[in-house]
Amino acid sequence: MSSVRIRLPDNSTREFSHEPTVLELAQSIGSRLAKDTVGAIINGEKEISDYRQKLKDGTQVKIVTLNSIEGREVIRHSAAHVMAQAVQELWPEVKVTIGPVIENGFYYDFDAPIPFTPEDLEKIEKKMKEVIDRDLEIIREDWDITKAITTFDKMGEKFKVELIKDLQARGEKTVSVYHQGNWFDLCRGPHVQRTSNIKAFKVLSIASAYWRGDEKRESLQRVYATAFESKDALEKHLHNIEEAKKRDHRKLGKELGLFYQHHWAPGGVWFTGKGSVIFNELQKFMRELYYEYGYQEVITPQMFDAELFKISGHYQNYKENMYFVEIEEHEHGIKPMNCPSHYMLFASELHSYRELPIRFADFGRLHRNERSGTLHGITRVRSLTQDDAHIFLAVDQLEDEIKNFMSFLQRVYSQLGMTNYKIYFSTRPEKRMGSDEIWDNAEGSLAQALKTLKLDYTLNPGDGAFYGPKLDVMFVDALERPWQLGTLQLDFNAGERFGLKYIGSDNKEHTPVILHRAILGTFERFIGIYLEHTAGKLPTWISPVQVQIINVSEKQEGFCKDLVNQLKEHKIRVHFDDRSEKMGYKIREAQLQKIPYMVVIGDKEVETKSVSVRLLNGEQKNGIKVSDFINELNRDIGGRKLTSPMQEKQ
């Protein structure tokens, strides 16, 4: 056999006389790497392959190790098996079902004759440690599918039998089974090499579930847990879980009086006066930048004849997420997105190539029929507003417009202190519109623009919009949780479907390319995410109340009221807490409301016509002239600072 060359991420190669396994490749590089190897990413595929996988000539391989981010998925997968083994050792009558990896952890569903208790979770965790400490080798076997059915049937594992029969019905002839000691499970893998590779784990909670999510099927008990490559990483994660509970936007929204929700409007949000300030300040900020970046803000209808959505493809590809009404025996749809109305607006007049790119921005309200089980506070709603825009341009303008979009996005995120984000390039989904040729052109154009702009990105195969490939911007918050916010979606289809044209320099008609884009995304969702990111401690410019005035006694009321009027003249949002409560209590209340500036007025301040300022971080600034204080506030608010300029003077 001729030599087999395997390419590594740095483009170096390793040469073998045979098709090596991933583990053999790792061994050829170093024994330490081989010991830590848990799988590989082959030819950029999304899924991690088993370290036993044989590699063909020319294969590009990224070895996945215990200490890599990708390795966490394998560790958690193996920890799920350890959990199932532990449960069955504790309670042999329990039957196992599935144990998938989920975001930040894993779970396993059990068919148990008795309900698990919190004390049982402690027992499970202790038994899992015992299994891990046995340092069991994890062995993979490929079984004939008939053998697998017979074996699991004899064990009474009816759920496994059902899964295997489904595979058999799809034409599978063999299934993989992983052993650890005397225990084994149906699984496609991959797994770590030994149970002792699982260095840190925690059993978290229990919930009820139905087999295959069907409420008509068996009721199961779902045990949630997580696992990490180190104890430090686990402890950090557990800290973040507790911190997330404190930062839950639903909790903060109630405590700060920002929004309200009711079951009579599921998926709807009432923004209070305070909450509306945040909403409107964000819109004002985006409007200012729209002007700077050459956008036209437009207003479009809420409801359209269903024929429009048939042309756009929403009727065929998105109908289950839309609301429809019948008017005069004719079907109409409430818009879930602004794009079709923007196409109509573009088509309403003749355009020259000299006008391109044309950028329409729209804050119109949208409605989407999200399933009730997916609704979550204000981060997943049915009635929403987006910083939605559509850009009509020529193909040769694509690179510059992507650069323009990234500049805009970086400006917004930087202003809001959101500097940690990642870009994902999502390609054609299985359910899509348009020919393969159009998709090839769209994906190729976007990939070339990313390359030219030297933007780092992660490929996300199959997750594009139904009309074109896209870039998704994943913001990573203060608790290291990823959130999809910004998006740039390339559309070569809509222009053709709607017959959109512009007159080119050759005096002929041409079809524009369309970019669908958002930066904050859904305002409701963004506000919820931003509240959690900041723990409710918003920058002054976006805070509902920017200054809280607190008097020591009734004697200072006149001075305080004059100060309120001075601040209002400068458009500063101020509140005078004139309640007959103790000063310490009022300060504490202002702190709980996370008000950026607390101004305390006593006899000395009245006498010297000054203010004593307490910042939200606890710093105290005494004897500040009123005019100087107002100047500092204007600098803070006008400059949309992240932290108080007074705090910066430490």
N, C-alpha and C positions, 0 to 999 in steps of 0.2 A: 504494500500500500504506500502511495506517495505521502509526503509529510503533510501534517495537518497544522495550519497556522491559526492561532486564536488571537484576536485583537483585544487589547485592554483599553480603558478609558483615555489613557494618555497617548493612544495610538501606537504604543510599543506592541510587539508580538511575542508569543511563546510558541515554540515549534515542538510537535510531538510526532511519533511514528504511528500513532493510532488516534482514534477519536477519544480524547480524555474526558473524564467527568469534571464537573466544576471543582470538586474537592481535589482531584489530581492537579488541576490548574493552580489552585491555591498552594498545594504542597510544593509545586515547582518554584513558587515565589518565596515561600518561607514557612517554617513549621508553625510559627505563632499565628500567621494568617490562616493556615489550614485549621488550626484548633478553634479559631473564632468564626469560621465560615458556617453560615446557616442557609445559604442559597445564592442565587444570582439573578440579575436582570439581563436577559439575553436579547440582543438586537433591539434594545430600547423598549421592549414590551412592558405593558403595565403591570403584569403579574410577576411575582417572584417564583423562579423555578427551583426545584429541589437540587441540593448539592450533589446528588447522584446522577443528575442529568448529563448525558453524553453530548459533547459539543462537536459540531461539524466544522469542516475547513472554512475559514473566513468569518466565523461567528464573532460578533463583538460582545464582550462580557464585562459586566460590572459585578464584582464579587460583593455579596451582602454579608456583613459581619454582625456579630452580637452587639457591637457598640455603635452601629449605624442607625439612622432614623428608620430606614427600611427594615432593619433587623428587628425593630420593636414588634412589627406585625408578626414575624415568625415566632418570637418569644411568646407573644400573647396567644398565638394559636396553640403552641405547645402547652402553655399554662392552662388553657381550656381543657386539654386532654388530662392534664394532671388533676384538675378539679373534678372531672368526671370519674377518674379512677378513685380519687379520695372519697367521693360521695358513695360510690358502689362498695368500697371497702367498709365504710361506716354503716351503710344500709343496703345490703345485697339485693333487696327486693326492688330497689329503685331502677327504673328503666331510663336509658339515655336517648336523647333525640339529636339536637344539633348544638354546636358551640362556636359561633362565628366571632371573628374579630370585628369590633366596631370602633368608632372614633374614641380614642383615649382609653381603650380597654377591650373587654370581651364579656360574653355571657355564655351560660350553658342552660338549656331548658331540660328539666327533669320531670318524669312522670312518677311522682312519689305518693304512696298511700297516706302519708301523714304530712301536714303542713310544716315547713321549715320555720324555725324560730330564730331570733337574734343569737341565742346561745348555740344553735346548730351551725350558724355561720362561723362562729369561733372554732367549733369542732372541725369544720371543713378546712379552715385555714391551717389549723394545727396539723391535720392529716396531710394536707398538700405539702407542708414543709417536710414531713416524714418521707413522702414519695420522692421529693426533690433530693433530699439528703441520701437516698439510696443510690444516687448516681447511676440510674438505669440508662442503658444504651437504648436509643430510639431506632427501631429497625423497620424498614419499609418492605412490604411484600405485595406483589401483584397477584390477585386471586382470580380464577375463573369465576364469572358472575354467578354461575349455578352453585358453586361451592360457597360463595359468600352468602347467598340466600339461605342455603341449607344450614350453614353454621350459625348465622344470627337468628334464624327461626328456632333452632334447638335451644338457644339461649333465652328465648322469649323476648328478644329485642324487636318487637313488631314495627317500631318506627324506622329502624335501620332497614328492615326487610322492605318496607314500603318505598324507601328512598332507592334501594338497589333495584327493585322491580321497575321503578320509573326510568332508571338508567338503562335497564334491559329493553324497555319499550322503545327507547330512543336509539337502540342498535348497539349499545356498548356490550363488549364481550368480556372485559375484565374490569376490576376495580382495585384501587390501592387500599391497603390496610396497614396501619402503623401500630407496632408493638412497643410497649415499655414494661419490661418484666413479664408477668403473666397476664397483663391487661392489654387489650387491643381495641381499636376503633376503626370504623370506616372513615377514610379521609383522603383527600387528594394532596394534602401537604401544602407547602413544605413544613419541616419541623427542625428544631435544634438537634444537635448530635446526641446530647445526653440531658437527662432531667436536671442535672446540676448546673447546666448552662442558664437556668432561670434564677437570676440573682436576687430579684426583688419583686414581690407581688403583694396584693392586698385584696381580700374579699370585701366588697363594699355594701351590697344591699340585695334585697329580694323583691320580686314583683310577680304578678300573675301573667300568664300568656296562654294563647291557644295554639295548638299544633297547626303549623303552616298559616298562622294568622287568621284562621277560620273559627268564628265563635260557635259554629255548630260541631266542631271537632273537640278532641280531648283538652281538658284544662290542665295546664302545666305550671310548674314553678320555675321561674327564671332567676338564676343567681348571677349578679353582676360582680365583676372583679376587674383588676387591672394588673399589669406587669411591666417592668422596666428593666433596662440593662444594668442599672445600679441603684443602690439604696438612696443615694443623693437625688437621682432623677425621680424616684418614687416619692420621696418626701416633698420635693418641690411640687409635684403634681397634686399630692394630697393637700398641701397648703393652698394651692390654687383652687381646689374644689371648695374648700371652706371660704376662701376669699370670694369666689364666684357667688356663693349663697348670699353674702353680704352685698354684693354688687348687682344682684338680680334686678334688671330694669323694672320689673313689675313691682318689686319691693320699693325701689327708689322712687318710681313714679308716684306711688301712693304717699310715701313719706314727704316728698317734695311738692306734692299737689300739682303734678304736671299733666296727668291724663286719667281717663276713666273708661272702663269698659263694662258692658252689660250683655246678658245672654239674649236680650231682645234684638241685639245687633251683633251677632257672632262675627268676629273678624273685623269689627268696626272700632274706631277709636274716637272718643271725645277728648280733644285737647283743651285743657283749661286755659284761663288767661295766661298763666305762667308758662304752660307747655306751648301755647301758641307763639309766645315770644321766641322760643328756641326755633320752632318751625319757620317763623317769618325771618329771623335773623339769618338762618341758613339760606333761605331763598334770596334774600337781599344780597348776601355775599356772592351767590352764584350769578345773580343778575348783573352785578358789577363786572364780574369776569366774563360773562357772555358778551358784554359790550366791548371789552378789551380784546377778546379773541375772535370777534367778528361774527357773532351769532345774532340771529333775529328771533326774538321771542314771539311766538304765535299762540293763538287761542283757537281750539277746534271743537267740533261737536262731541257730545257724549254718546250718542246713539246713531246707528247707521242701519240701512237696509242690509239684510244678511248677504245679499249678493256681493257687497264689498268684501266681506270676509271670505267668500268663496274664491274671489279673484286673488286675494292676498295669500290664501292657503291656510288661514287661521281656522276656517270652518272644517277643513279636512284634518288638520294636524293639532288643533288646540280647542276644539269645540267643547270637550268635557270640562274645560276650565273657564268657560264663558257663561254669561247670562243672556237669555233670549226672552223677548216679549213679542206678542202678536198685536199688531196695530192695524185695524181695518183689514183683517184677514190676511195680513202680510207679515212675515217674520222679520224682526229687527234684532240686532245684537248690541249690547252695551260694550263699548270698546275696552279690551283688556290691555291694549298697547296703543301708542299714538301713531305707529308707523303708517298704517293705511291712510289715515287722514292727512298725513304729511305728503304722501305720494299724490293725493288728490290736489293738494295746494300747489305742489310743484307743477302739476300738469295743467293748472288753471291758466297759465300764461306761457308765452314763448320765451325760451332762455337762450342766451349766447354763451359760448365757451368762455367769454371774457368775464361772465358773472360767477363762474365756478371757482372754488367750491361755494355752494349755497348751504348755509347751516340754519336749520329750523330747530329751535328749542321750545319745549312745551311743558308747563307745569299742570296740565289738565289731569283731572281725577280719573283714575282707572279702576276697574272692578274685575276681580278674578275669583272664580269659584274654587277656592282652595278647599280640600277635604277637611272636615272638622277636626280630624285627628292630627293634622299638621299645624293647626293654628297655635300660635304661641305668643302671648302678650301682644306687643306691638311690632315684634320682629317678623311675624308671619301673619298677614292680615288679608282681608278680601277687598277692602276699599283703600286705595293708596294713591300717593302722588310721587312722581319720580322727577329727577333732573334729567329728563329724557330729551335726546336730540337726534336728528337725522341729518346727515351731510351728503349732499349730492355733488359728485366730482368726476373728473376724468381719471382713467387708469393711471396716467403718468403723474397725477397729483397725489397718489396714494401714500407714497413714502413721506412726503412733506406733511400730509394730514395726520398720519400716525404720530409723527414727531410733534405736531401741534397738540394732539390729544394728550400725549405723555407729558408735555410741558404743562398743560392745563391741570392734569391730574396731580402732578408733583407739586404744583403751586397750592392746590387746595389741601392736599394731605399734609404738606409741610406746615401750612397755616394752622391746621388743626392738631398738630403734634403727632401725626400718624405716619411715621417714617419707616415702619417695618411692614413691607408688603412684597408679595411675590406675583409674578406674571405666569399665567397658564395659557398655552396655545391649544385650543380645543378644535378637533377636526370633525369631519362629517359623521353624523349619527346614522343609525340604521334606518330610522324613519325620517325622510328628507324629501325636499322638492328640488327639481332641477337635474340636468344631465350630469354624468360623471365628468364630461369635458368642462362644464361650467365650474364644478367643484375643484377640478384639477387647477384651473386658472385662479380661482379664488384663494385656495390654500397656498399655491405657489407664490402669488403676489404678497400675501401676508407674511409668509416665511422669509421672502427676500427682503421685505421692509424691516423685519426684526433683525435680520443679519446685518443689513446696512447700518442700522441704528445701534448695533452692538448691544441689544437689550437681552439680558439673561432671562430665560424662560424655561418652563417645564412643559413637555408635550403631554397633552391629555386626550388620547385618541378616542373618537366616537362621542364626544360630549359637546359638539358644536350645536348651534341653533338649527332648526329644520330648514332654514333658508341660506345658511352660510357658516363658515368657520368663524371663530371668535377668540379674542383675548379676554380672559377673566383676571381681574386684579383681586388677589386675596390679601386682605389686611390682617395682620397678626396683632392682636390686642395685648394689653398689659399683662394678661394671664396666659399669653402665648397660644391663644385660640385663633384659628383662621376663620375669617368671614369673607364671603364673596360680596364685594361692593361694586367697584367699577367694572365696566365691560365695554369692549369695542368689537362690534360684529360686522363682518364684511359680507355684503349682499350683492351678488351678480344676477340674482333671479328676479327681484321685484321690479326692476326697471323694465325688463322684458315683459313681465306679466301685465304691468299697468301701461305699457306703451309709452314710457317716459322718454322724452327726447330733448336734446339741446342742439343748437346749430354750431358745428365746429369751425375751425379756421379754414377748412376746405369748402365751407358753405354747404355742407351736407349734414343730414341728421345723424346723431349718435346717441346711444343709450348710456346714461350715467351709471356709474357704480354708486352704491349707497352704503354709508357707514351708519350703523345703529350704535349709539354710545350713551353711557351714563357714567358719572364719577362717584357721586354719593349713592346712587341707586335709589331705592325706595326711601323717602324721607322718614316714614314711620319706622322702618327697619333700622335706618342709620341712627336715628335718635336713640333707639333702644340699645344698639351696639355701643354708641359713643358714651351713653350714661354708664354702661358697665366698664368700658375702657377707662373712664376718668373717675369712676366710683362716685359720680354725681358732682364732682368738683370741676365745674365748667369754667372755661376762660371767661373773664369779665364781660367781654363784648357779647357773649351769647347767654349770659346768666339772666334769668327772669328778674331778679332783684340784684342790682349791682352794689348798692350801698344800703345798709341798715343803720339808722340813727337811734342811739340808745341814750336816754337821759338818766341822770342819777336821781333827780327828784323833780317835782313839779316846777321848781324855781327856774329850770332851764328850758321850759317849754317854748317860750317866745323865741329864744335863740335857735332852738332846733327847727321850728317852723320856718324861720327866715332861711336857715341853711337848706331846708327842703326846697324852697322856692328857687334859691340860687342854683342848686343842682339841676332842678327841672328846666331852668333856662338853658342849660347845656345839654338837654335831652338825656340826662342820666337817670336811670331807673332807680328811684330811691323810695324807701319806706321808713316812716318814723314810728318806732314802737313806743307809744306813749302809755302803755298799760301800767297800772300801779303795781308792778311786780318788782322784786329785787333785781338790781342791776346784773348780778351774777347769773340769775335765771334767764334774763333776756339775752345775755351774751351766749349762754349755752344753747338757747333756742335758735339764735342766728347761726351758730356753728352747725347745728343739726340741719338747718336749711341750706347749708353750704354757701352762704353769702360771702362774696369775695372781700368786701370791706365792711367792717363793723366800726362805726364812729361813736365813741363814748364822750358825752358832754357833761361836765360837772361845772362847779362854780369857777374853777381856775380857767377852764376853756372859755367860758362866757366873758370873764374879765379880760383875757388876753386876745379874745376873738380868734381862737385857734381850735384845732381839733386833735383828739387822741385817737389814733387809728389802730385797730387790731386786725391783722390779716388772717386769712383762713388757715395759714400754716402755723398760727400762734404767735407770730412776731408782733411786737408792740412798737408803734411810732408815736411819740408824744410831742406836743407843742408845735404842730404843723400849722402854718398860716392857711386860712381857708382858701385863698387864691392859689397857693402852691399845691394844696390838695386837689383842687379842681383841675389844675394843669396836669398833675400826675394822672388823674382819672382820664382826662381827654387823651393823653398819650397812650394809656393802656387800651382804652376802648377804640379810639381812632386807628391805632396801629394793629388792632386785633391781636394783642399780645397773648402768649400762652400763660405767662406768669406776670404778676404785678411788677411794674418798674420800681416800685418802692421796695419790693422783696429783692430785686436785683442789686440794690445798693448795699447789701450786707458787707 
